[in-house]
């Protein structure tokens, strides 16, 4: 056991220093971003090089059903999972000493399984690398802390703060609002430190109990791994303090939704320079091409950025969620924002992704659009000045429309991989079919006796 522990990241080794490792959680992300895998005694983990899981974990809907893929029999062949030791991190909320390790997913012939979300992101990053580029992302995570809710029919409420009052809305950037649930934030920081995860900042957002957490910029795969870990970490911290953390796009009626804004830049592998800036510091032509790629192809990947029926409730004018494909400088009403920065930090922020998306797939989808823009060399529409909420919406407004655009997008399918696109579309279509069987309280209230 000593040999493999010596190869772990510093934070994982520090966590285990002087302690006996009890358990290892061997995990991968499914289509929804849920951790799937096996937990095993550390002694058994040390003796094996891999383990197996059926490929059906990537065919499962959020409700637990399984999608059928046209032309492919449902035989559930085993996939081979091998540990990526660079991802090993603590699970500091457990009663014993436990590590989590994300695993690589390959088929029995040794090829990457194309429908695994982490492999989809790797595929997109490799396309950039083949052109001599290194994509860089900086995600922002928004989420709500809410009161415990064990009855799905009951509306979600803000949590009770230390003052004995429920968290209030419209307190963006308020330090006292963050202090209301300070013990949860303290545990988030402590868990993140134990896991070796760096937080760039935490602030109060506009919704009641809504928090934004910023991550430092870096490698897309590593940042997606961190968001995958952070979602579980934050949920566990909330549970310690008698509340829930939710990453639903729109959990509370009449409150803003939660986004996963993604900042993008691209670095030249040879020079280490940001290709969005010329030598004199001005904006380069490829910066415009990247923005044009986002504008052109974003409608086709909204199905990945807004994966559920609830996702589209976030796209409401004047509720801090852009519903357009305009771009502007330092303009938060546009779907694509160019923040204030120097030449080295020049970037574009995609503000359309919801926090309910799978981080691997959300980042992959956004990078895919930018990649196509770089390869196609198109120019974007003119910069938008003013309030872009008054502009044309430009994005699909529901699951069905989004899936139709996704299925028809041949360029996007080639970048993300046709096999993955077929699986994703089938899973989401089945989820939508299941949703349509549910009768909502609104329907019972307004239609039962009136129509």
Secondary structure as GFF3:
##gff-version 3
##sequence-region A 1 451
A	DSSP	alpha_helix	2	6	.	.	.	ID=ss1
A	DSSP	alpha_helix	10	16	.	.	.	ID=ss2
A	DSSP	beta_strand	23	29	.	.	.	ID=ss3
A	DSSP	beta_strand	35	41	.	.	.	ID=ss4
A	DSSP	alpha_helix	42	47	.	.	.	ID=ss5
A	DSSP	beta_strand	51	54	.	.	.	ID=ss6
A	DSSP	three_ten_helix	55	58	.	.	.	ID=ss7
A	DSSP	beta_strand	78	83	.	.	.	ID=ss8
A	DSSP	three_ten_helix	85	87	.	.	.	ID=ss9
A	DSSP	beta_strand	89	90	.	.	.	ID=ss10
A	DSSP	beta_strand	98	106	.	.	.	ID=ss11
A	DSSP	alpha_helix	117	130	.	.	.	ID=ss12
A	DSSP	beta_strand	133	147	.	.	.	ID=ss13
A	DSSP	alpha_helix	175	180	.	.	.	ID=ss14
A	DSSP	alpha_helix	182	195	.	.	.	ID=ss15
A	DSSP	beta_strand	199	204	.	.	.	ID=ss16
A	DSSP	beta_strand	210	215	.	.	.	ID=ss17
A	DSSP	beta_strand	218	219	.	.	.	ID=ss18
A	DSSP	alpha_helix	220	239	.	.	.	ID=ss19
A	DSSP	beta_strand	243	246	.	.	.	ID=ss20
A	DSSP	beta_strand	262	268	.	.	.	ID=ss21
A	DSSP	alpha_helix	285	305	.	.	.	ID=ss22
A	DSSP	three_ten_helix	309	313	.	.	.	ID=ss23
A	DSSP	beta_strand	327	329	.	.	.	ID=ss24
A	DSSP	beta_strand	336	338	.	.	.	ID=ss25
A	DSSP	beta_strand	348	350	.	.	.	ID=ss26
A	DSSP	alpha_helix	359	376	.	.	.	ID=ss27
A	DSSP	three_ten_helix	388	390	.	.	.	ID=ss28
A	DSSP	alpha_helix	399	408	.	.	.	ID=ss29
A	DSSP	alpha_helix	410	416	.	.	.	ID=ss30
A	DSSP	alpha_helix	418	435	.	.	.	ID=ss31
A	DSSP	alpha_helix	441	447	.	.	.	ID=ss32
###
